[in-house]
Amino acid sequence: MLLDEPLLAVVAVIEIDASYGEGGGQLVRMAVALSALTGSALRLTNARAGRPKPGLAPQHLAALRAVAALCDARCEGLELRSTSFTFEPRSRPKGGELRVEVGTAGSVTLVLQALLPILLGARGPARVVVAGGTDVRMAPPWDYFREVLLRLLARMGLPVRASVARRGYYPRGGGEVAVEVQPGTPSALLMRERAGPRRVLGRAHVANLPLSIAERMRGAALSALGREGDIGARVLGREDAFGTGGAVTVWAESDAGIVGASRVAERGVRAEALGEAVGAELAADMASGAALDVHAADQVLVYMAMAKGASSFTTRAVSSHARTAMWLLPQFLPVRFTVEPDGLLWRVSSAAA
C-alpha cells in the first residue's frame, strides 16, 4: 500500500530479477519508483540484462539517485554499470524543488516516468527541473509526453503542469524541462466505448535546421493519414534548442480515448519517412477504434494500479513493456491485471487484488 507516514523501519524486502520480460531500463526505473512509493525495501538483480551493454547507464543512475533523494533512501551498489543493487526508502517522498541532471542526451521523459508516480504520493507539491535530451530515440519525445500521457493523467484527475525551456538532442543533450505536481490519488480510467470521430492535432519541429524539413515531415504525416489535421511546423533557434535535431508528433482525442504517434529525426533518415511512419501508425489506431495507442497503454498502467476503483481500456496490441509492467506492479501494490480479446482489439483491465 502507499505510504501515509514517514518510515521508522523497513521490514519487507522485495526481490526483483530485472531480466524478466523485456529486461530493460523501464523495469529498473519502475521497480525503484514503486519501492519509494510503498516504502518496501528492494533488492534488484540483473539490471538491463537484455541490453547490449547491461547494467546502469548514466541516465538510469540520474533517475534512481533522484528517486533516492526524494525518499532519503539507503542504497548499496548504485553505481555506473552495476547490475545489482539494494534500495531502502527511509521516509515518505518529499515535495519541494528538485533538479535532475541527466547528462548528455539521456531522456528527460524517462526520468519523469519514474518521478511522477512518486510525487503523487509525496508530502507536498513539487516542482522538478530535468536537464538532458528532450527528443531522443528509444524514449517518448517531449510533445508525446505532454500531449498524450499528461492528457491521460488529466482524465484521471491528475493535472500536471509541464513546460520546456529548451530542447536538447542526441548526442549532447542540453535540453531543460519542468513539471509541477500536486499530490493526489488517481481516479479510475474507464474507456469502454469504441472511440468515435477524433480531431487530429500535431507538431513537427526542427532545431537550427531549415523549415522545409519540418514541413516535409508534416506533409508526409497528413498524406499517410489521408485526412485533414492541424499539424504545425516550426523552426527552433539557438534560444529554444541546444544543437540540431527535430521530431514529429501527432495525436487524436475523443471522449472515448486518445492515441498518438511520434518519431525523432535521425541522420540518414528522410523527413518523409518519419512523417509517413507517424501518420500510418496514428491512422491504424484511429481506424481500429482503440482507446489508447500501444505506447500509452504501458505508460498508464502504474497510475491504474494506484487508482481507487477498477480501470479499463482497449488497445491494438499489448507490448512486452506492458506485460512486464503488469508482472511488476502486483509485487508492490494490491492490483491484478487482465488482458482479453475485444473484437480485433485487446482490453486491459485492472482491479484491486
DOSE-593616 format. One record per residue (C-alpha): residue in one letter; x, y, z. Coordinates in nm, 2 decimals. Example, Ala and Ser with C-alpha at 12.3 -4.5 7.8 and 13.67 -1.06 7.14 Angstrom:
2
[atom A, [1.23, -0.45, 0.78]]
[atom S, [1.37, -0.11, 0.71]]
***
This chain:
353
[atom M, [0.00, 0.00, 0.00]]
[atom L, [0.10, 0.36, -0.04]]
[atom L, [0.29, 0.53, 0.23]]
[atom D, [0.09, 0.75, 0.48]]
[atom E, [0.36, 0.83, 0.74]]
[atom P, [0.74, 0.86, 0.74]]
[atom L, [0.91, 0.52, 0.79]]
[atom L, [1.06, 0.41, 1.11]]
[atom A, [1.19, 0.08, 0.98]]
[atom V, [1.16, -0.13, 0.67]]
[atom V, [1.09, -0.50, 0.72]]
[atom A, [0.98, -0.64, 0.39]]
[atom V, [1.24, -0.68, 0.11]]
[atom I, [1.11, -0.74, -0.24]]
[atom E, [1.34, -0.93, -0.47]]
[atom I, [1.32, -0.84, -0.84]]
[atom D, [1.50, -1.02, -1.12]]
[atom A, [1.52, -0.74, -1.37]]
[atom S, [1.59, -0.98, -1.66]]
[atom Y, [1.22, -1.06, -1.67]]
[atom G, [1.03, -0.98, -1.99]]
[atom E, [1.19, -0.70, -2.19]]
[atom G, [1.47, -0.68, -1.94]]
[atom G, [1.54, -0.31, -2.00]]
[atom G, [1.57, 0.02, -1.81]]
[atom Q, [1.19, 0.07, -1.77]]
[atom L, [1.17, -0.22, -1.53]]
[atom V, [1.45, -0.09, -1.32]]
[atom R, [1.32, 0.26, -1.30]]
[atom M, [0.97, 0.14, -1.22]]
[atom A, [1.08, -0.10, -0.95]]
[atom V, [1.27, 0.18, -0.77]]
[atom A, [0.97, 0.42, -0.81]]
[atom L, [0.74, 0.16, -0.66]]
[atom S, [0.98, 0.10, -0.37]]
[atom A, [0.98, 0.47, -0.29]]
[atom L, [0.61, 0.49, -0.33]]
[atom T, [0.52, 0.20, -0.10]]
[atom G, [0.82, 0.20, 0.14]]
[atom S, [0.92, -0.15, 0.05]]
[atom A, [1.29, -0.22, 0.05]]
[atom L, [1.41, -0.35, -0.28]]
[atom R, [1.69, -0.59, -0.39]]
[atom L, [1.73, -0.59, -0.77]]
[atom T, [1.95, -0.81, -0.98]]
[atom N, [2.03, -0.85, -1.35]]
[atom A, [1.96, -0.48, -1.43]]
[atom R, [1.92, -0.43, -1.80]]
[atom A, [2.03, -0.78, -1.87]]
[atom G, [1.85, -0.78, -2.20]]
[atom R, [2.06, -0.49, -2.34]]
[atom P, [2.39, -0.50, -2.54]]
[atom K, [2.56, -0.31, -2.25]]
[atom P, [2.40, -0.45, -1.93]]
[atom G, [2.39, -0.26, -1.61]]
[atom L, [2.31, 0.10, -1.52]]
[atom A, [2.39, 0.37, -1.77]]
[atom P, [2.43, 0.74, -1.67]]
[atom Q, [2.07, 0.82, -1.75]]
[atom H, [1.95, 0.54, -1.53]]
[atom L, [2.17, 0.65, -1.24]]
[atom A, [2.04, 1.00, -1.27]]
[atom A, [1.68, 0.88, -1.23]]
[atom L, [1.75, 0.64, -0.95]]
[atom R, [1.95, 0.89, -0.75]]
[atom A, [1.67, 1.15, -0.79]]
[atom V, [1.42, 0.89, -0.65]]
[atom A, [1.66, 0.82, -0.37]]
[atom A, [1.68, 1.19, -0.28]]
[atom L, [1.31, 1.21, -0.26]]
[atom C, [1.27, 0.94, 0.00]]
[atom D, [1.61, 0.96, 0.18]]
[atom A, [1.69, 0.60, 0.06]]
[atom R, [1.98, 0.40, 0.18]]
[atom C, [2.14, 0.24, -0.13]]
[atom E, [2.42, -0.01, -0.20]]
[atom G, [2.55, -0.08, -0.54]]
[atom L, [2.40, 0.22, -0.72]]
[atom E, [2.69, 0.27, -0.95]]
[atom L, [2.77, 0.30, -1.32]]
[atom R, [2.72, -0.03, -1.50]]
[atom S, [2.61, -0.20, -1.18]]
[atom T, [2.37, -0.50, -1.25]]
[atom S, [2.25, -0.54, -0.89]]
[atom F, [2.17, -0.30, -0.60]]
[atom T, [1.96, -0.25, -0.29]]
[atom F, [1.73, 0.04, -0.23]]
[atom E, [1.58, 0.11, 0.11]]
[atom P, [1.34, 0.41, 0.15]]
[atom R, [1.36, 0.57, 0.49]]
[atom S, [1.08, 0.83, 0.46]]
[atom R, [0.77, 0.92, 0.27]]
[atom P, [0.87, 1.10, -0.05]]
[atom K, [0.90, 1.48, 0.00]]
[atom G, [0.79, 1.76, -0.23]]
[atom G, [0.96, 2.09, -0.29]]
[atom E, [1.22, 2.17, -0.56]]
[atom L, [1.43, 1.91, -0.73]]
[atom R, [1.68, 1.94, -1.02]]
[atom V, [1.80, 1.64, -1.21]]
[atom E, [2.10, 1.65, -1.44]]
[atom V, [2.07, 1.35, -1.67]]
[atom G, [2.39, 1.43, -1.86]]
[atom T, [2.45, 1.40, -2.24]]
[atom A, [2.13, 1.32, -2.42]]
[atom G, [1.97, 1.08, -2.17]]
[atom S, [1.59, 1.11, -2.19]]
[atom V, [1.42, 1.36, -1.96]]
[atom T, [1.08, 1.19, -2.02]]
[atom L, [1.21, 0.86, -1.90]]
[atom V, [1.33, 1.02, -1.58]]
[atom L, [0.99, 1.18, -1.54]]
[atom Q, [0.82, 0.85, -1.59]]
[atom A, [0.99, 0.73, -1.27]]
[atom L, [0.94, 1.05, -1.07]]
[atom L, [0.57, 1.14, -1.15]]
[atom P, [0.41, 0.84, -0.96]]
[atom I, [0.63, 0.91, -0.66]]
[atom L, [0.54, 1.28, -0.65]]
[atom L, [0.17, 1.19, -0.65]]
[atom G, [0.23, 1.03, -0.31]]
[atom A, [0.47, 1.30, -0.18]]
[atom R, [0.41, 1.51, 0.14]]
[atom G, [0.36, 1.83, -0.06]]
[atom P, [0.36, 1.99, -0.40]]
[atom A, [0.68, 1.95, -0.61]]
[atom R, [0.85, 2.13, -0.89]]
[atom V, [1.11, 1.92, -1.08]]
[atom V, [1.35, 2.05, -1.34]]
[atom V, [1.52, 1.79, -1.56]]
[atom A, [1.81, 1.86, -1.79]]
[atom G, [1.91, 1.63, -2.07]]
[atom G, [1.76, 1.51, -2.40]]
[atom T, [1.40, 1.61, -2.48]]
[atom D, [1.36, 1.43, -2.81]]
[atom V, [1.58, 1.12, -2.84]]
[atom R, [1.53, 0.78, -2.98]]
[atom M, [1.40, 0.49, -2.77]]
[atom A, [1.21, 0.73, -2.55]]
[atom P, [0.89, 0.93, -2.57]]
[atom P, [0.96, 1.27, -2.73]]
[atom W, [0.86, 1.57, -2.52]]
[atom D, [0.55, 1.65, -2.73]]
[atom Y, [0.42, 1.30, -2.69]]
[atom F, [0.48, 1.31, -2.31]]
[atom R, [0.29, 1.64, -2.28]]
[atom E, [0.01, 1.59, -2.53]]
[atom V, [-0.07, 1.22, -2.48]]
[atom L, [0.04, 1.10, -2.14]]
[atom L, [-0.04, 1.41, -1.95]]
[atom R, [-0.38, 1.44, -2.12]]
[atom L, [-0.45, 1.09, -1.99]]
[atom L, [-0.34, 1.18, -1.64]]
[atom A, [-0.57, 1.48, -1.65]]
[atom R, [-0.86, 1.24, -1.73]]
[atom M, [-0.76, 1.06, -1.41]]
[atom G, [-0.79, 1.37, -1.21]]
[atom L, [-0.41, 1.44, -1.21]]
[atom P, [-0.34, 1.78, -1.37]]
[atom V, [0.04, 1.81, -1.42]]
[atom R, [0.18, 2.14, -1.54]]
[atom A, [0.47, 2.09, -1.79]]
[atom S, [0.69, 2.33, -1.98]]
[atom V, [1.00, 2.31, -2.19]]
[atom A, [1.27, 2.59, -2.16]]
[atom R, [1.50, 2.44, -2.42]]
[atom R, [1.51, 2.13, -2.64]]
[atom G, [1.81, 1.90, -2.65]]
[atom Y, [1.90, 1.62, -2.88]]
[atom Y, [2.15, 1.33, -2.93]]
[atom P, [2.44, 1.33, -2.86]]
[atom R, [2.49, 1.64, -2.65]]
[atom G, [2.15, 1.68, -2.48]]
[atom G, [2.14, 2.03, -2.32]]
[atom G, [1.76, 2.05, -2.30]]
[atom E, [1.56, 2.15, -2.00]]
[atom V, [1.20, 2.09, -1.89]]
[atom A, [1.00, 2.15, -1.58]]
[atom V, [0.69, 1.98, -1.43]]
[atom E, [0.48, 2.09, -1.13]]
[atom V, [0.29, 1.82, -0.95]]
[atom Q, [0.02, 1.82, -0.68]]
[atom P, [0.00, 1.51, -0.46]]
[atom G, [-0.32, 1.31, -0.52]]
[atom T, [-0.48, 0.97, -0.59]]
[atom P, [-0.57, 0.89, -0.95]]
[atom S, [-0.93, 0.83, -1.04]]
[atom A, [-1.01, 0.51, -1.23]]
[atom L, [-0.95, 0.52, -1.61]]
[atom L, [-1.27, 0.39, -1.78]]
[atom M, [-1.27, 0.37, -2.15]]
[atom R, [-1.53, 0.12, -2.25]]
[atom E, [-1.68, 0.28, -2.57]]
[atom R, [-1.53, 0.25, -2.91]]
[atom A, [-1.35, 0.57, -2.99]]
[atom G, [-1.55, 0.78, -3.24]]
[atom P, [-1.46, 1.08, -3.46]]
[atom R, [-1.14, 1.25, -3.35]]
[atom R, [-0.97, 1.57, -3.44]]
[atom V, [-0.61, 1.53, -3.55]]
[atom L, [-0.35, 1.76, -3.40]]
[atom G, [0.03, 1.76, -3.41]]
[atom R, [0.36, 1.93, -3.41]]
[atom A, [0.66, 1.90, -3.63]]
[atom H, [0.97, 2.09, -3.54]]
[atom V, [1.34, 2.11, -3.62]]
[atom A, [1.61, 2.30, -3.44]]
[atom N, [1.88, 2.50, -3.62]]
[atom L, [1.78, 2.34, -3.95]]
[atom P, [1.57, 2.45, -4.25]]
[atom L, [1.20, 2.48, -4.20]]
[atom S, [1.15, 2.27, -4.51]]
[atom I, [1.24, 1.96, -4.31]]
[atom A, [0.96, 2.01, -4.06]]
[atom E, [0.72, 2.09, -4.35]]
[atom R, [0.81, 1.77, -4.52]]
[atom M, [0.75, 1.57, -4.20]]
[atom R, [0.41, 1.74, -4.16]]
[atom G, [0.31, 1.68, -4.53]]
[atom A, [0.40, 1.31, -4.52]]
[atom A, [0.21, 1.26, -4.20]]
[atom L, [-0.10, 1.42, -4.34]]
[atom S, [-0.07, 1.22, -4.66]]
[atom A, [-0.04, 0.89, -4.47]]
[atom L, [-0.34, 0.99, -4.25]]
[atom G, [-0.55, 1.06, -4.56]]
[atom R, [-0.74, 1.34, -4.38]]
[atom E, [-0.71, 1.70, -4.26]]
[atom G, [-0.53, 1.78, -3.94]]
[atom D, [-0.39, 2.08, -3.76]]
[atom I, [-0.02, 1.99, -3.76]]
[atom G, [0.21, 2.29, -3.70]]
[atom A, [0.56, 2.31, -3.84]]
[atom R, [0.83, 2.54, -3.70]]
[atom V, [1.20, 2.60, -3.66]]
[atom L, [1.36, 2.65, -3.32]]
[atom G, [1.66, 2.88, -3.29]]
[atom R, [1.95, 2.89, -3.05]]
[atom E, [1.75, 3.03, -2.76]]
[atom D, [1.49, 2.75, -2.78]]
[atom A, [1.71, 2.45, -2.86]]
[atom F, [2.07, 2.32, -2.80]]
[atom G, [2.22, 2.17, -3.11]]
[atom T, [2.04, 2.03, -3.41]]
[atom G, [1.75, 1.78, -3.42]]
[atom G, [1.38, 1.76, -3.46]]
[atom A, [1.07, 1.54, -3.41]]
[atom V, [0.72, 1.50, -3.53]]
[atom T, [0.43, 1.40, -3.30]]
[atom V, [0.06, 1.37, -3.39]]
[atom W, [-0.24, 1.28, -3.17]]
[atom A, [-0.61, 1.25, -3.18]]
[atom E, [-0.85, 1.27, -2.89]]
[atom S, [-1.22, 1.19, -2.84]]
[atom D, [-1.44, 1.13, -2.53]]
[atom A, [-1.36, 0.76, -2.56]]
[atom G, [-0.98, 0.78, -2.58]]
[atom I, [-0.66, 0.94, -2.70]]
[atom V, [-0.40, 0.80, -2.94]]
[atom G, [-0.07, 0.94, -3.05]]
[atom A, [0.24, 0.86, -3.25]]
[atom S, [0.58, 1.02, -3.28]]
[atom R, [0.93, 0.99, -3.44]]
[atom V, [1.26, 1.16, -3.37]]
[atom A, [1.47, 1.30, -3.66]]
[atom E, [1.77, 1.09, -3.74]]
[atom R, [2.07, 1.14, -3.96]]
[atom G, [2.03, 0.95, -4.29]]
[atom V, [1.65, 0.91, -4.25]]
[atom R, [1.44, 1.12, -4.48]]
[atom A, [1.19, 1.36, -4.33]]
[atom E, [0.92, 1.20, -4.55]]
[atom A, [0.99, 0.85, -4.40]]
[atom L, [0.94, 0.99, -4.04]]
[atom G, [0.62, 1.17, -4.12]]
[atom E, [0.48, 0.87, -4.31]]
[atom A, [0.55, 0.63, -4.02]]
[atom V, [0.38, 0.86, -3.78]]
[atom G, [0.08, 0.92, -4.00]]
[atom A, [0.04, 0.55, -4.08]]
[atom E, [0.06, 0.45, -3.71]]
[atom L, [-0.20, 0.70, -3.60]]
[atom A, [-0.43, 0.61, -3.89]]
[atom A, [-0.42, 0.25, -3.79]]
[atom D, [-0.51, 0.33, -3.42]]
[atom M, [-0.79, 0.56, -3.53]]
[atom A, [-0.93, 0.30, -3.77]]
[atom S, [-0.93, 0.03, -3.51]]
[atom G, [-1.13, 0.24, -3.26]]
[atom A, [-0.86, 0.17, -2.99]]
[atom A, [-0.89, 0.39, -2.68]]
[atom L, [-0.51, 0.41, -2.63]]
[atom D, [-0.21, 0.36, -2.85]]
[atom V, [0.04, 0.09, -2.77]]
[atom H, [0.29, 0.32, -2.60]]
[atom A, [0.04, 0.50, -2.38]]
[atom A, [-0.10, 0.16, -2.29]]
[atom D, [0.22, 0.06, -2.10]]
[atom Q, [0.28, 0.41, -1.95]]
[atom V, [-0.06, 0.44, -1.79]]
[atom L, [-0.05, 0.11, -1.60]]
[atom V, [0.12, 0.24, -1.29]]
[atom Y, [-0.15, 0.50, -1.25]]
[atom M, [-0.42, 0.24, -1.29]]
[atom A, [-0.26, 0.04, -1.02]]
[atom M, [-0.26, 0.34, -0.79]]
[atom A, [-0.62, 0.44, -0.86]]
[atom K, [-0.92, 0.39, -0.65]]
[atom G, [-1.15, 0.16, -0.84]]
[atom A, [-1.13, -0.06, -1.15]]
[atom S, [-0.99, 0.08, -1.48]]
[atom S, [-1.02, -0.05, -1.84]]
[atom F, [-0.91, 0.05, -2.19]]
[atom T, [-0.86, -0.10, -2.53]]
[atom T, [-0.55, -0.10, -2.75]]
[atom R, [-0.44, -0.26, -3.08]]
[atom A, [-0.15, -0.46, -2.92]]
[atom V, [-0.01, -0.53, -2.57]]
[atom S, [0.37, -0.47, -2.58]]
[atom S, [0.64, -0.65, -2.39]]
[atom H, [0.69, -0.33, -2.19]]
[atom A, [0.32, -0.35, -2.08]]
[atom R, [0.33, -0.72, -1.99]]
[atom T, [0.65, -0.66, -1.79]]
[atom A, [0.48, -0.38, -1.60]]
[atom M, [0.18, -0.60, -1.53]]
[atom W, [0.41, -0.86, -1.38]]
[atom L, [0.60, -0.60, -1.17]]
[atom L, [0.32, -0.38, -1.03]]
[atom P, [0.13, -0.65, -0.83]]
[atom Q, [0.46, -0.72, -0.64]]
[atom F, [0.43, -0.38, -0.48]]
[atom L, [0.06, -0.29, -0.50]]
[atom P, [-0.26, -0.48, -0.44]]
[atom V, [-0.37, -0.49, -0.80]]
[atom R, [-0.44, -0.75, -1.06]]
[atom F, [-0.45, -0.70, -1.44]]
[atom T, [-0.64, -0.90, -1.70]]
[atom V, [-0.59, -0.89, -2.08]]
[atom E, [-0.85, -1.03, -2.31]]
[atom P, [-0.96, -1.01, -2.67]]
[atom D, [-1.23, -0.74, -2.75]]
[atom G, [-1.31, -0.79, -3.12]]
[atom L, [-0.99, -0.71, -3.31]]
[atom L, [-0.85, -0.52, -3.01]]
[atom W, [-0.72, -0.61, -2.67]]
[atom R, [-0.89, -0.50, -2.35]]
[atom V, [-0.66, -0.43, -2.05]]
[atom S, [-0.83, -0.41, -1.71]]
[atom S, [-0.72, -0.35, -1.35]]
[atom A, [-0.89, -0.42, -1.02]]
[atom A, [-0.80, -0.45, -0.66]]
[atom A, [-0.64, -0.78, -0.57]]
***
